[in-house]
Amino acid sequence: VVLRDRKVSTSYVQRRLGIGYNRAASLIERMEQEGLIGAANHAGKREILVPGENETI
């Protein structure tokens, strides 16, 4: 969902997958550990580190 839609937030994952906050936060944390998304910046935004289908490296 995150890589396809190019949006990442705990609440977005919750809504799209119909899961609770704790489960969504765990998924976000795991995606960060696996290098798919970056750490939250000062504003709480995260960068998606994996190129999308229409992006080149």
Secondary structure, DSSP 4 states (H G I P E B T S, - for coil): -HHHHT---HHHHHHHHT--HHHHHHHHHHHHHTTSBPPP-TTS---B-S--TT---
